[in-house]
Amino acid sequence: MRMKHVRRGVRRLGAIGVVATLVALPLAGTAAAQQPANGNGKVLRVALTTGIDHLNPFTAALAASTQVGRFVYEFLTVPSADKAEAAPALAESWTTSPDKLTWTFKIRKGAKWSDGQPVTAKDAAFTFNRMLTDETARTANGNYVANFDSVAAPDDSTLVIKTKAVQATMDLLDVPIVPEHVWAPIKDLSDPKTDTIPVVGVNDGPYRITDYKQNEYVKFTANKDYWRGAPKVDELQLLVFKDVESAVNALKQGEVDVINRLTPTQFDALEGQPDIATNKAPGRRYNEITMNFGVENNENKPIGNGNPVLKDLRVRDAIARSIDTKTIVDKVMGGYGQLGGGVIPPIYQAYHWDPDPAAARTFDLGAANAALDAAGYRKGGDGVRTGPGGARLELRLTGHANRAFDQRVAQYVSGWLHDIGISVKQELVSDDELNDRTNAGNYDLAISGYATNPDPDYALALHTCAARPNAQVKGGTTDTFFCDPQYEQLYAKQLTETDPAVRAGYAKQAQARLYSQAVNVVLDYDNALEAYRSDHFSSFAKQPQPDGAILEQTGYWGVYGAVPADASAASGDSGGSNTVVWIVVGAVVAVALVGGGIAIGRRRGVSVDDRE
């Protein structure tokens, strides 16, 4: 899915989630789920509400998949917990040349892979060079290396990256570094073995993968030698429920410790409950409806079976004017969100863009009807319009079948479009099916969304020509399939501009250009709605501090920084014990209409976070 991103959504939205039925696994609340593997210590149990597509960090696109990568691999730098600004990680420090074209990173000494091999600058050089030479390796994070000229490791502690032009994102490259000695022998990064333990089980992050069973679980152990120190819990379990309502019930019963992606109704019901704390934070995701305007792959060849009527900007503009985003925020989101505008949410205020009120598309069914009349789309006796060539305006609207947000939005949008003479067929499908349809261009309208990063490049890169997939639906991470010369120029300018204020201006102009072409409608920026058992955990590290999210992060701070309520555990006595992370995934077979958060990840082939 574009959950769709959705990849590290988007880029990698570090949100955790999957809606699924447990398969051949103990349900949350059983002894097996509650007790740590070693029989003692503290367990942190997180309810999941989104899926995992790949453990392979080069191709992982969904938010939970991206989060797995954050758990097990170190990055050169990471967004800090307090301000989400670049902070040391694998690189202890970094400098740039006077012309800002050469960046030198000093790699932390003493770090080791889980098989005992040292982590060196050569691993980082290999990671980036593989992305430069292998299209599949660019699936998740290709936008970060598109401007690279060369990458070298003159010694084990020095990494040198030279760029073709100034690149403003160099101090926060959201790319997990992998071990060269494991990945170099792998010639095909699409090979299923890249999702197996012999490959993905060699790690250097705060956790280490030890076991994986597709559609059932992924297990990790704590890295007791991690340079930041081991987590304060003895075991972490990420558990999947068939629907969010079931997960909420498990939280009430003390069977899970923390949950996110709550619906507004669920969040309100949990406030004030004994031993439960709630957290509402500004979100880094945008929800949208994308339109198939005659999309093409990165070879500029048309793909998919979209209705050709959407090639007409006048039709797309009329559709955009017929969607009442205020109703979606008020009625669907229960007020826990902000009105949509550009593709960078208000949490990143410096780069956020809202249309000028004088030029904004306002909800106006009368104006939309008049515009379609003037464009020659006449209503028939049944109220459905036909185009100049006689084709009826009948559109398919696809989205996630297991998400209450998509279900309710589909109902509203179908009604509004009916009022302007456009017939809508709702086709809400599984996450996998939605991904397949949108990646191949087999849709008319699609409910989607992405998580964004502190730096604007990821959100903007999702709409560039280079982000489109190739003929085999590989090598890109695109949201809208947008490819526009004016947008490309603005995107390039923001990427090479080092003055923050000037760069912000280009980023806003790029969003304005995207808006003007009506290839998508940003519906809202939803809040992160979370809850946890305050009798089990006294606090979680939020990002940004003090009022940020626990799980909807661009890092691992929330889970890594969980502080057990028990004094002995909180003191760090369990720091040296093994921690096991269970990420359980399964086939969706049942969904409660009242449940279901909005799972936003990144479209496969689109550049994170939910990224993420």
C-alpha positions in Angstrom: 0.0 0.0 0.0 0.9 3.3 -0.5 0.7 2.9 2.8 1.6 3.7 0.7 3.8 3.9 2.9 3.4 4.5 4.0 8.4 3.2 3.0 10.1 4.9 5.6 7.2 7.3 4.8 7.1 7.3 4.1 10.8 8.0 5.1 10.9 6.0 7.5 7.5 7.4 9.8 8.8 5.2 12.6 5.3 4.3 13.5 4.6 0.7 14.5 1.4 -1.1 13.3 -0.5 -3.9 11.5 -4.1 -5.0 11.6 -4.0 -8.8 11.5 -5.2 -12.0 13.0 -2.8 -13.9 15.1 -1.7 -17.0 13.3 -0.5 -20.1 15.3 0.6 -17.9 18.1 -0.4 -17.3 21.7 -2.9 -14.5 22.1 -2.1 -11.5 24.1 -2.9 -12.0 27.7 -1.7 -15.7 27.8 1.1 -16.7 30.0 3.4 -17.1 27.0 2.8 -13.6 25.9 3.2 -12.1 29.4 6.3 -13.9 30.6 9.8 -13.1 29.4 11.7 -15.8 27.6 14.1 -16.2 30.5 11.3 -16.6 33.0 12.0 -13.3 34.9 12.4 -9.6 34.4 10.2 -6.9 32.9 8.2 -7.2 29.7 7.1 -4.4 27.5 4.1 -5.4 25.3 3.2 -3.2 22.4 0.1 -3.6 20.3 0.6 -3.5 16.6 -1.8 -2.1 14.0 0.2 -2.2 10.7 2.1 -4.7 8.6 5.6 -5.7 7.7 6.6 -6.2 4.1 10.3 -6.8 4.3 13.1 -7.1 6.9 15.5 -6.3 4.1 16.4 -2.6 4.9 17.0 -1.8 1.3 13.4 -2.7 0.3 11.4 -2.3 3.5 8.6 0.2 2.8 6.0 -0.1 5.5 6.2 1.8 8.7 6.6 -1.2 11.0 9.3 -2.6 8.6 11.2 0.6 8.9 10.9 0.5 12.6 12.5 -2.9 12.6 15.4 -1.4 10.7 15.7 1.3 13.3 15.8 -1.3 16.1 18.6 -3.4 14.6 20.8 -1.2 12.5 22.7 2.0 13.4 22.6 5.1 11.1 25.4 7.6 10.6 23.2 10.1 12.6 19.7 10.0 14.1 17.1 12.5 14.8 17.5 13.4 18.5 14.9 12.5 21.0 14.5 16.1 22.3 14.2 18.1 19.0 14.4 15.5 16.2 17.7 17.2 15.0 20.8 15.4 13.8 22.6 13.7 16.6 25.7 11.4 16.7 25.1 7.6 16.1 27.5 5.5 14.2 29.3 8.7 13.3 30.6 10.5 16.3 31.2 13.7 14.4 31.1 15.1 10.9 32.6 18.0 9.0 32.1 19.5 5.5 34.4 21.2 3.1 34.2 25.0 2.5 32.3 24.4 -0.8 30.0 21.9 1.1 30.5 19.2 -1.5 32.7 16.9 0.6 31.5 15.4 3.9 33.7 13.5 6.3 32.2 11.3 9.0 34.3 9.9 11.8 33.0 6.5 12.7 32.6 5.4 16.3 35.3 2.9 17.3 34.7 -0.3 19.2 31.2 -1.1 17.7 30.7 -4.7 16.6 28.3 -6.6 14.5 26.4 -9.4 16.3 28.7 -12.0 14.7 31.7 -10.4 16.3 33.0 -8.6 13.2 33.9 -4.9 13.8 31.7 -2.2 12.4 33.8 0.1 10.2 33.5 2.9 7.7 33.9 0.3 5.0 30.4 -1.0 5.9 28.9 2.5 5.5 30.8 3.0 2.1 29.5 -0.4 0.9 25.9 0.5 1.9 25.8 3.8 0.0 27.8 2.4 -3.0 25.4 -0.5 -3.3 22.5 2.0 -3.5 24.4 4.0 -6.2 24.9 0.9 -8.4 21.8 -1.2 -7.7 18.3 0.1 -8.5 16.6 -2.3 -6.0 18.9 -1.1 -3.2 17.4 2.4 -3.8 13.8 1.3 -3.2 13.5 2.5 0.3 15.8 5.5 0.6 17.0 6.3 -2.9 16.4 10.0 -2.7 19.3 10.4 -0.2 22.0 9.2 -2.7 20.6 10.6 -5.9 23.1 13.5 -5.7 26.1 11.5 -4.5 29.2 11.6 -6.7 31.4 9.1 -4.8 31.7 7.4 -1.4 34.9 6.0 0.0 36.4 4.8 3.3 40.1 5.7 3.3 40.4 3.9 6.7 38.2 2.1 9.1 37.2 5.2 11.0 36.7 7.7 8.2 33.9 7.9 5.6 34.1 10.5 2.8 31.1 11.3 0.7 31.3 13.7 -2.2 28.2 15.2 -3.8 27.6 16.6 -7.3 25.9 19.6 -5.8 25.3 21.0 -2.3 22.9 18.7 -0.5 21.1 20.0 2.6 20.3 16.6 3.9 23.8 15.3 4.5 23.8 15.6 8.3 20.7 13.4 8.6 20.9 10.6 6.0 18.0 8.2 7.0 19.8 5.1 5.7 20.5 2.0 7.9 24.1 0.9 7.6 24.5 -2.9 6.8 27.5 -5.2 7.2 29.4 -5.5 4.0 30.6 -9.1 4.7 27.0 -10.3 4.9 25.4 -8.3 2.1 28.2 -8.1 -0.5 27.8 -11.8 -1.6 24.1 -11.2 -2.3 23.7 -10.3 -5.9 19.9 -10.0 -6.1 18.3 -7.8 -3.4 14.9 -9.1 -4.4 15.9 -12.7 -3.4 13.6 -14.0 -0.6 16.7 -15.0 1.4 17.3 -11.3 2.1 14.4 -11.5 4.6 16.0 -14.5 6.4 17.9 -14.6 9.7 21.3 -15.5 8.2 21.2 -12.2 6.4 19.1 -9.8 8.5 20.3 -11.4 11.8 23.7 -9.7 11.8 23.1 -6.3 13.5 24.7 -3.5 15.5 21.7 -1.5 16.7 20.0 -1.5 20.1 18.4 -4.9 19.3 19.4 -8.0 17.4 17.2 -10.2 15.3 17.4 -13.9 16.4 14.4 -15.6 14.8 11.8 -14.9 12.1 8.7 -16.8 10.9 6.9 -15.1 8.1 3.4 -14.1 9.0 4.0 -15.0 12.6 6.8 -13.3 14.4 10.2 -11.7 14.4 12.4 -12.1 17.6 15.2 -9.8 18.8 17.6 -9.8 21.7 18.9 -6.7 23.4 22.3 -5.6 22.4 23.9 -5.5 25.8 27.0 -3.9 24.2 25.1 -1.2 22.5 27.1 2.1 22.9 24.1 3.9 24.3 23.5 1.1 26.8 20.9 -1.7 27.0 17.2 -1.0 27.3 15.6 -1.0 30.8 13.2 -3.9 30.0 14.1 -7.5 29.8 11.8 -8.3 27.0 9.8 -6.4 24.4 6.8 -8.0 22.6 5.1 -6.3 19.7 1.8 -8.2 19.4 -0.8 -8.1 16.6 -4.5 -8.1 17.2 -7.2 -8.8 14.7 -8.5 -5.3 15.2 -7.7 -2.2 17.3 -10.8 -2.6 19.5 -9.4 -6.0 20.7 -6.1 -4.3 21.4 -7.8 -1.6 23.4 -9.6 -4.3 25.5 -6.2 -6.0 26.1 -4.8 -2.7 27.3 -7.7 -2.3 29.7 -7.1 -5.8 31.0 -3.4 -5.2 31.4 -2.4 -7.7 28.7 -0.5 -5.1 26.7 1.3 -2.0 27.9 1.2 0.5 25.1 -0.9 1.1 22.0 -1.1 3.8 19.3 -3.1 4.5 16.2 -6.2 4.8 18.4 -9.4 6.2 16.9 -10.7 9.4 18.5 -13.6 7.5 20.1 -11.2 5.0 21.6 -8.8 7.7 22.8 -11.6 9.6 24.5 -12.9 6.4 26.2 -9.5 5.7 27.7 -8.9 9.1 29.2 -9.3 9.0 32.9 -9.3 5.2 33.1 -7.5 3.8 36.2 -3.9 2.9 35.6 -4.0 4.1 32.0 -2.3 7.3 30.7 -3.1 8.8 27.4 -0.8 10.8 25.1 -1.9 13.1 22.2 0.8 14.6 20.1 1.2 16.4 16.8 1.5 13.9 14.1 4.0 13.7 11.2 1.6 12.0 8.8 -0.7 13.4 6.2 -3.7 11.5 4.9 -4.7 12.1 1.3 -6.7 11.1 -1.8 -4.6 10.6 -4.9 -5.9 10.8 -8.4 -4.7 8.7 -11.4 -4.0 11.5 -13.8 -2.6 9.2 -16.4 0.5 8.0 -14.5 3.7 6.8 -16.0 6.8 4.8 -14.8 10.3 6.3 -14.7 10.7 5.5 -18.4 7.8 7.9 -19.1 5.6 5.0 -20.3 1.9 5.0 -19.3 1.0 2.3 -16.9 -2.2 1.1 -15.3 -5.9 1.4 -16.2 -6.9 4.7 -14.7 -9.9 6.5 -16.1 -8.6 8.9 -18.8 -11.1 11.6 -17.7 -8.8 12.3 -14.8 -6.1 13.6 -17.2 -8.3 16.7 -17.4 -7.1 19.2 -14.7 -10.6 20.7 -14.7 -12.1 17.4 -13.5 -9.4 16.9 -10.9 -9.9 20.4 -9.6 -13.7 20.0 -9.4 -13.1 16.7 -7.4 -10.8 18.5 -5.1 -13.3 21.3 -4.5 -15.9 18.7 -3.7 -14.1 17.2 -0.7 -14.8 18.9 2.6 -11.7 18.4 4.6 -13.2 20.2 7.6 -15.9 17.5 7.8 -13.2 14.8 7.7 -11.3 16.5 10.5 -14.4 17.1 12.6 -16.4 13.9 11.9 -13.9 11.3 10.9 -11.0 12.4 13.1 -13.2 13.7 15.9 -11.3 17.0 15.9 -7.9 15.2 16.5 -6.2 16.6 13.5 -5.6 19.7 11.4 -6.9 20.7 8.0 -4.8 19.5 5.1 -2.8 21.8 2.8 0.7 20.8 1.7 2.5 17.5 2.1 4.6 18.7 5.1 2.7 18.6 8.3 2.5 21.6 10.7 4.7 19.7 13.2 7.6 20.8 10.9 6.4 24.4 10.9 9.4 25.9 9.1 8.5 23.9 6.0 4.8 23.6 6.3 2.7 25.3 3.6 -1.0 26.2 3.5 -2.6 27.8 0.4 -3.3 31.5 0.4 -6.9 31.9 1.4 -7.6 33.9 -1.7 -6.4 31.1 -3.9 -7.3 28.1 -1.9 -9.8 25.5 -3.2 -12.7 25.7 -0.8 -15.5 23.2 -0.4 -18.1 24.3 -2.9 -20.3 21.8 -4.6 -22.1 24.5 -6.6 -18.8 25.9 -8.0 -17.7 22.3 -8.8 -20.9 21.6 -10.7 -20.6 24.8 -12.6 -17.0 24.1 -13.5 -17.9 20.7 -14.9 -20.8 22.2 -16.8 -18.5 24.8 -18.4 -16.0 22.1 -19.3 -18.6 20.2 -21.3 -19.3 17.3 -18.8 -23.1 17.1 -19.0 -25.4 15.3 -16.5 -27.5 12.5 -17.9 -31.0 11.5 -16.8 -29.5 9.4 -14.0 -27.5 12.4 -12.7 -24.1 11.0 -13.9 -22.1 13.2 -16.2 -20.6 12.2 -19.5 -17.5 13.6 -21.2 -17.2 15.2 -24.6 -16.5 11.7 -26.0 -19.5 10.2 -24.4 -17.7 8.3 -21.6 -19.5 8.3 -18.2 -17.8 9.9 -15.2 -17.5 6.6 -13.2 -14.5 6.3 -10.9 -13.2 3.6 -8.6 -12.2 4.6 -5.1 -9.8 2.2 -3.4 -8.4 2.2 0.1 -7.7 -0.1 3.1 -10.6 -2.4 3.9 -9.4 -2.8 7.5 -9.2 0.9 8.4 -12.1 2.8 9.9 -10.7 6.0 8.5 -10.8 4.7 4.9 -14.2 3.3 5.4 -15.7 6.6 6.6 -13.8 8.8 4.2 -15.0 6.6 1.3 -18.6 7.1 2.3 -18.3 10.9 2.6 -16.3 11.2 -0.7 -18.8 9.0 -2.6 -21.6 11.2 -1.5 -19.9 14.5 -2.4 -18.9 13.2 -5.8 -22.4 11.9 -6.4 -23.6 15.5 -5.8 -21.5 16.8 -8.7 -22.4 14.0 -11.1 -19.6 11.5 -10.6 -20.5 7.9 -9.9 -18.1 6.2 -7.4 -17.5 2.5 -6.9 -15.9 1.8 -3.6 -13.2 -0.9 -3.7 -11.7 -1.2 -0.3 -9.2 -4.0 -0.3 -6.4 -5.7 1.7 -3.1 -3.8 2.3 -1.3 -6.0 -0.1 -3.9 -5.7 -2.8 -3.9 -1.9 -2.4 -0.2 -1.8 -2.7 -0.3 -3.9 -5.9 -3.0 -1.7 -7.4 -1.5 1.7 -6.7 2.0 0.6 -7.6 0.8 -0.6 -11.0 -1.5 2.4 -11.6 -4.6 0.3 -11.5 -6.8 2.8 -9.7 -8.8 6.0 -10.3 -8.9 7.5 -6.7 -6.9 6.1 -3.8 -7.0 6.8 0.0 -3.4 7.0 1.1 -1.0 8.8 3.3 2.6 9.1 4.3 4.7 9.7 7.4 7.3 12.5 6.9 10.6 13.3 8.4 12.0 16.4 10.1 13.9 17.3 7.0 11.5 18.2 4.1 13.4 16.3 1.4 11.7 13.0 2.0 8.2 14.3 1.7 9.1 16.4 -1.4 11.0 13.6 -3.0 7.9 11.4 -3.0 6.6 13.5 -5.9 9.7 13.7 -8.1 10.2 12.0 -11.5 13.0 9.8 -10.1 10.7 8.4 -7.4 8.5 6.6 -9.9 9.1 2.9 -10.2 10.5 1.2 -13.3 8.6 -1.1 -15.6 9.1 -3.9 -13.0 7.7 -1.7 -10.2 11.1 -1.5 -8.6 13.6 1.2 -7.7 11.3 4.1 -6.7 9.3 5.3 -3.8 6.5 7.5 -5.2 3.3 8.8 -3.8 1.5 10.4 -6.7 3.6 9.5 -9.8 4.0 13.3 -10.2 6.6 14.3 -12.8 6.6 18.0 -13.5 9.5 20.2 -14.7 8.6 23.2 -12.6 8.3 21.1 -9.5 11.6 19.4 -10.3 13.4 22.8 -10.4 12.0 23.8 -7.0 12.8 20.4 -5.5 16.4 20.7 -6.7 16.7 24.2 -5.3 15.5 23.2 -1.9 18.0 20.3 -1.8 21.0 22.5 -2.6 20.1 25.5 -0.5 21.9 25.7 2.9 20.2 28.9 4.1 17.2 27.5 6.2 14.9 30.4 5.4 15.6 30.4 1.7 15.3 26.6 1.6 11.9 26.8 3.3 10.7 29.2 0.7 11.6 26.7 -2.1 10.0 23.8 -0.2 6.7 25.8 0.1 6.8 26.8 -3.5 7.2 23.1 -4.5 4.1 22.2 -2.4 2.2 25.0 -4.0 3.0 23.7 -7.4 1.9 20.2 -6.4 -1.3 21.6 -5.0 -2.0 23.6 -8.2 -2.1 20.4 -10.3 -4.6 18.6 -8.1 -3.0 15.2 -8.4 -3.8 14.7 -4.7 -5.9 16.2 -1.9 -4.3 16.3 1.5 -7.2 15.6 3.8 -5.7 16.2 7.2 -2.7 15.8 9.5 -3.9 13.5 12.2 -2.7 13.6 15.8 -0.8 10.6 17.3 -3.3 9.1 19.8 -1.6 6.7 22.2 -2.2 5.1 25.6 -0.2 3.1 28.0 -0.4 1.3 31.4 0.9 3.8 33.9 1.0 1.0 36.6 3.5 -0.9 34.5 5.6 1.9 33.0 6.3 5.2 34.6 7.4 7.0 31.4 8.4 6.7 27.8 10.9 8.9 25.9 8.9 11.2 23.6 10.0 12.8 20.4 10.1 15.8 20.2 10.2 16.6 23.9 8.2 17.3 26.0 4.9 16.8 24.2 5.8 14.5 21.3 4.7 11.0 20.4 5.8 7.7 22.0 5.6 5.4 19.0 5.1 7.7 16.1 8.8 8.7 15.9 11.6 9.0 13.5 13.7 6.9 15.9 13.6 4.2 18.5 13.5 6.4 21.5 10.0 5.6 22.7 10.5 1.8 23.1 14.2 2.0 23.8 13.6 4.6 26.6 10.7 2.9 28.3 11.1 3.1 32.1 9.3 0.4 34.1 7.3 1.4 37.1 9.1 -1.1 39.2 12.0 0.7 41.0 14.5 -2.1 40.5 13.8 -2.4 36.8 13.9 1.4 36.4 17.3 1.5 38.1 18.7 -0.5 35.2 19.3 -3.8 37.0 18.0 -5.7 34.0 20.2 -3.8 31.5 22.4 -6.8 30.8 19.6 -9.3 30.3 18.3 -10.4 26.9 15.4 -8.5 25.4 13.1 -10.2 22.9 11.0 -8.2 20.5 8.1 -10.1 19.0 6.7 -8.5 15.8 3.7 -10.7 14.9 2.1 -10.4 11.5 -0.7 -12.3 9.9 -3.5 -12.3 7.3 -6.3 -9.9 7.8 -9.5 -11.8 8.2 -11.7 -9.7 10.5 -12.0 -6.0 11.2 -14.2 -4.2 13.7 -15.7 -1.1 12.1 -15.3 0.8 15.3 -11.6 -0.1 15.4 -8.8 0.4 13.1 -6.4 3.3 13.3 -4.9 4.9 10.2 -1.9 2.8 9.1 0.4 5.0 7.1 3.5 3.6 5.6 5.2 4.1 2.4 4.3 2.8 -1.0 6.6 0.1 -2.1 8.9 1.6 -4.6 8.3 5.0 -3.1 11.1 6.6 -1.3 9.8 6.8 5.3 8.0 6.8 8.0 5.8 5.8 8.0 9.3 6.7 6.2 7.4 5.4 8.6 
